[in-house]
Amino acid sequence: MRKETQKLLLLSVLGLVSVNMAAQQQVKKDTVKNIEEVVVTALGIKRQDKSLGYVAEKVNGEEFTKTQNNNWAQALEGKVAGLKIQTAGAGPLGSAKITLRGSASMNMDNNQALIVVDGVPLGGTNTGTGNAAYGAGTGGDLPVDFGNNFNSINPDDIESVTVLKGATAGALYGSRGMHGAIMITTKSGKSKNGKVSVTFNSNTSFDSVLHWPDYQYEYGQGTLQKNTAGQYYYSYGASPDGVNTGSTSSAFGPKFNGQSFFQYDPTVEGQSLQKQEWKPYRNNIKDFWEVGTTYANNLSIESSTEKTAFRASLNYTKNNWMMPNTGFDRFNGALSIDHHANDKLHIVTKFAYNSTESDNLPATGYNNQSISYFMIFQNPNVDLNWYKPIWKNGQNQIDQIHPFSSFIDNPYLIAYEMLNGVNKKFITGNVTATYKFTKNFDVMLRSGLEITDEERTTKRPYSSANYLQGYYREQHINNSEFNTDILFSYKNNFGKFGFNASAGGNLRYNEYTLNDYRATGLKIPGLYELTNGISLLTRVPQPRDKEMNSLYGLASLNYDNVWFLDLTARNDWSSALPKADRSYFYPSAATSLILSDIFNLKSNNFNFWKLRASWSMVGSDTDPYNLLQTYNTSDFNNSAEVASIYFNPNLKPEMNTNIEAGMDFSFLKNRLTYGVTIYESNTKNQIITVPTLIETGYSNRIINAGEIRNRGIEMTLGAYPVKTQNFSWNVNANWSMNRNKILSLPGEFNGEPYTMSSVGGVVFFNAVVGGSLGDMYGAKLQRSPDGQVIYGSDGLTAKSTKIEYVGNAYAKWRGGLQNTFKYKNVSFSFSLDGQYGGMVYSQSHHKMSEQGKLEHTLAGRDNPNGTIVGAGVIQNADGSFSANTKAVALHTYYGDYYRRANIETNSFDASFIKLREATITYDFPQDIVRNLKMSNLSLSLYGRNLLMWTKNFPLFDPEAATLNDSSITPGVEVGQLPTARTIGIQLNAKF
């Protein structure tokens, strides 16, 4: 290889990647040499990746803009080993729970990674509607996904994201960094030659339903009724054919075979005057859903001089989701000023404003007022168009059209009258000032804020199943967090030794208030004002303020750039803990060795070998007001009620101890890279809520107890199989596996399980010593010694009162694969990811199977007399078993075999592979671009969630989770909304 070198330059690309390269150097096109990546670590400190003793994976900003998402975080899915993005499948705003390396806490809401924007953590507080996903017949309302704060970030403003995994990586962030951190660096504006640069991006995308349940359209409404002639029949209301069969939700009625019955007639809003053809309406669920659209335009302006860099951006996004009359409007504005006042003082100011508005977001869950509920109960013989007028003749805003059951609301009433509105303002900003006393010593002062001001409205019209006289609710949420850091830093070299030290502190204060007003019953139908309420409930604001003060330090040493050692220490003082244990200290240590340099192993085929290891201890506190007796505001005006949870004045902080080790390799002139990490973490003194004797006046109490161990392995692979002047192929892959084990529980359980959470009163997430987080318990089929299902004398499955282990919600392993091909001006990329193992319980599958709505319930339909004999055995009086021969009615059999409490028959393997993303981009030639007075111009066609491969999953998506209030519970599907397949086109222009 021929070289011609005049001098060495150190180029810094956006301050994130440093490349030592020879000026006017001629190298082979297939080499990538001497790349030393710089990543953003805790407190916003930039470090060379090779110096780190823990894993920090960087994702460039292009990944978040090439396939636009309503939540930018979903672009991380499948690209980072050990990272899981869990959404509830609950609408267009797509709240996400991000976990790294599995779950470590028995508090299922306390396993998320910390989100940090430009060095300032986001609070992450979510407020739900206060309702559970399973609420049919309770007369209550539903959860609504109003979105996370961090999904409001404009993806066009993101320069890069660094994923810090494990407690060591996030140790300097204290409690909230225990489960790792997502470090977001926003763009600062660094145009070339001091010129003003303008970038315009325009994006249009279309959403459609990715996957449908396997509905059956061979049999219609009914439960096997026969007329006097012994034939199966249907009658909407009593008729000459027989009694009414049109009020059931089941589809065990007559087969569609060209016959005629008295059916519902929308022109008379009742029974047809003449018999009508008995026929299926095959799209009577699918046709309710529309093609969703999203339009997004982004404009940014940036300029820089030797002293100042400036960037401003505006973004407007309009979404019309797949469910009619749902969607949102979002406006983002951002400003960044990076100014070197002089050789000593450097000031960076960043500000972002987000406004999200929606007249209606969909509710989710299994409740009369949910569109998911309607899809479950819709019968094959019912025309969707019958519902479209919404209101009965002359009964506008008084009485809806829902002719088949008063418990099933009209789908168009749900879409156009049951409205869940939101107007949310979200502001983040920070000012960072760095002053250099000398070239080796400086101080950084950073102050950041996060302000959320959110107003929500809930409207329920007259005649809705749960609110016959209507309902109106207003929620006003104010949440503010203030962070101030000061950090003194010193760095120097002593011969071959390098030394960096930083020490500082943090003040964090959070204020939260919620005003809640509910008008139950409306004096005037359709007028949604609090003053129009028949009964008005006002909750006095209940504060949830919290303060944390911290001191921390970091010392980094290196020898000859081949051996690195990091030592950190932090002490927190939390207002949520008692005075005696309010202060807690935790350290960490990390080291890395560049073995390829130490042993002089470098060659053209072997370029880099790094060994890394780390150990850390991180503490965590709890929510405020768990120490002393407090009162909750009640639904009665100007009154309070005793809390149901008994306080604990002696709480101690949770402690997590983490150890990990790994190696990184680079081969073939850096065209092949490989990394592997193994880790173990133990979390002790878990702060959990346990049941207590009701005689105490409380239902639960808070204690410290329990220990969880997590072990896992992660691997990453990157390669350039082909790299020529005109064509290149880049591939990246990752694989991860995590196993957790419950090592101890409170002794008072005496070997009995601790129920961490439950869904619908049938699925229990139980903690058992020797078990794992995510273990799901519930009722199962009873089986004989040889595995056959046991039936009772009534021909139905034998029941057990014992709650048994059914499966685990978490995958055995996860993986992702990304490929990018580039030929001259055209590039094509696609991303696959998936998981093996895991289990999903489906409430929808239970109900649709019970009602005969799915194809698998066609088995036995042609049997004589409409009966079926369950395959299995009965237990004889002497304990032996013989074949079951008892025939039962089809609808009775399916209703029992797939009953809600039978977790086994309604649970499925959650393994899947998805074609997550695909993009083809054309970069216009420079001669065309220059003629247009532009610097860059490209056009992209992209898709997301294009294909899914899964094993016999009968519903929408195996990546199912349930939105309970504000909690996202994996492994359980209760009223899931469809997953969107997205296809879009994007224009990028730079002037």
Secondary structure, DSSP 8 states (H G I E B T S, - for coil): -----S-EEEEEETTTEEEEEETT----TT----EEEEEE-GGG-EEEGGG-SS-EEEEETHHHHSS--SSGGGGGTTTSTTEEEEE---STT--EEEEESS---SSTTS---EEEETTEE--------S--SB-TTSS----B----SGGGS-GGGEEEEEEE-HHHHTGGGGGGGTT-EEEEEE-----GGG--EEEEEEEEEEEEES----B--SB-SEES-B-TTS-B--BSSSBTTBS--TT---EES-B-SS-EEB-EETTTTEE-SS-EE----TTTTGGGS--EEEEEEEEEEEEE-SSEEEEEEEEEEEEE-SSTT-EEEEEEEEEEEEEE-SSSEEEEEEEEEEEEEES---B-SBSTT-HHHHHHH--TT--GGGGTT-B-TT-TTT-B--TT-TTS--HHHHHHTS-EEEEEEEEEEEEEEEEESSSSEEEEEEEEEEEEEEEEEEEEEEEETTEEEEEEEEEEEEEEEEEEEEEEEEEEEETTEEEEEEEEEEEEEEEEEEEEEEEEEESSTT---GGGEEEEEEE------EEEEEEEEEEEEEETTTEEEEEEEEEEEETTS-GGGSEEEEEEEEEEEEHHHHTT---SSEEEEEEEEEEEEEEE---SS-SS--EEE-SSTT-EEE-SEE--TT---EEEEEEEEEEEEEETTTTEEEEEEEEEEEEES-EEEEE--GGGT-SEEEEE--EEEEEEEEEEEEEEEEE-SSEEEEEEEEEEEEEEEEEE--GGGTT--EEEEEETTTEEEEE-TT--TTEEEEB---B-TTS-BEE-TTSSB------EEEEESS-SEEEEEEEEEEETTEEEEEEEEEEE--EEEEHHHHHHHHTT-BGGGGTTTTSGGGEEE-SSEEE-TTS-EEE---EEEHHHHHHHHT-TTBTGGGEEE--EEEEEEEEEEEE--HHHHHHTT-SEEEEEEEEEEEEEEESS--SS-SS-EEEETTEEEETEESS----EEEEEEEEEEE-
